[in-house]
Amino acid sequence: MASKTVTVGSSVGLHARPAAIIAEAAEGYDDEITLTLVGGDDDEGVDAASSLMIMTLGAEKGAEVVVESDNEEAVEAIAALIEKDLDSE
């Protein structure tokens, strides 16, 4: 399984707009993609294709998130989105 730890770049963290952008991108892959907040209360990852589940992470700007999937390309694509300030686009 491919995995990458990234830092949240969006100024408001992974809230509505960034979560929706990430979920839409994750839906484009057939493989399951999970996100886990480093140091969070829950060690189980949430479904990256669900904006509501992404928001439940409570990941603020600067928080670290682990992206995991069997698809390395998907991990890289979703990780790149998490690192961007998606609120400025």
C-alpha positions as CSV (number, residue, x, y, z in Angstrom):
1,M,0.0,0.0,0.0
2,A,1.3,3.4,-0.9
3,S,1.4,6.1,1.7
4,K,2.4,9.7,2.0
5,T,2.3,12.2,4.9
6,V,1.6,15.8,3.9
7,T,0.9,19.1,5.6
8,V,-2.5,20.8,5.0
9,G,-1.9,24.0,3.0
10,S,-5.4,25.5,2.9
11,S,-5.8,28.5,5.1
12,V,-9.0,27.2,6.7
13,G,-7.8,23.6,6.8
14,L,-9.8,20.8,5.3
15,H,-13.2,22.4,5.5
16,A,-16.1,22.6,3.0
17,R,-14.4,23.9,-0.2
18,P,-11.1,22.1,0.1
19,A,-12.8,18.9,1.2
20,A,-15.2,19.0,-1.8
21,I,-12.3,19.5,-4.2
22,I,-10.3,16.6,-2.7
23,A,-13.4,14.3,-2.7
24,E,-14.2,15.1,-6.3
25,A,-10.6,14.2,-7.3
26,A,-10.7,11.0,-5.2
27,E,-13.9,9.9,-6.9
28,G,-12.0,9.7,-10.2
29,Y,-10.1,6.7,-9.0
30,D,-11.4,3.1,-8.7
31,D,-9.1,2.4,-5.7
32,E,-10.1,3.3,-2.1
33,I,-8.1,6.3,-0.8
34,T,-8.0,7.1,2.9
35,L,-6.9,10.1,4.9
36,T,-5.8,9.9,8.5
37,L,-5.0,12.9,10.7
38,V,-1.6,12.5,12.4
39,G,-2.1,12.7,16.2
40,G,-5.9,12.6,15.8
41,D,-8.3,10.7,18.0
42,D,-9.1,8.1,15.4
43,D,-6.3,5.9,13.9
44,E,-8.7,4.7,11.1
45,G,-8.6,6.6,7.9
46,V,-11.6,8.3,6.4
47,D,-12.8,7.9,2.8
48,A,-11.2,10.6,0.7
49,A,-14.1,10.5,-1.7
50,S,-16.5,11.8,0.9
51,S,-16.2,15.6,1.7
52,L,-18.2,15.1,4.9
53,M,-15.8,12.4,6.1
54,I,-12.8,14.6,5.3
55,M,-14.3,17.4,7.3
56,T,-14.7,15.1,10.3
57,L,-10.9,14.9,10.5
58,G,-10.8,18.5,11.8
59,A,-7.5,19.0,10.0
60,E,-6.4,22.7,10.3
61,K,-3.8,24.5,8.3
62,G,-0.4,23.0,9.1
63,A,-1.8,19.7,10.4
64,E,-0.2,16.5,9.0
65,V,-2.4,14.0,7.1
66,V,-1.5,10.6,5.9
67,V,-2.8,9.6,2.4
68,E,-3.0,5.9,1.7
69,S,-4.2,3.7,-1.2
70,D,-3.1,0.8,-3.3
71,N,-2.9,3.2,-6.2
72,E,0.4,5.2,-5.9
73,E,-0.8,7.7,-8.5
74,A,-3.9,8.4,-6.5
75,V,-1.9,9.0,-3.4
76,E,0.4,11.5,-5.1
77,A,-2.6,13.4,-6.7
78,I,-4.6,13.6,-3.5
79,A,-1.5,14.5,-1.4
80,A,-0.7,17.3,-3.8
81,L,-4.2,18.8,-3.4
82,I,-4.0,18.6,0.4
83,E,-0.7,20.6,0.3
84,K,-2.2,23.4,-1.8
85,D,-4.1,26.4,-0.5
86,L,-7.4,25.3,-2.2
87,D,-9.2,28.4,-0.8
88,S,-7.1,30.7,-3.0
89,E,-8.2,29.1,-6.3
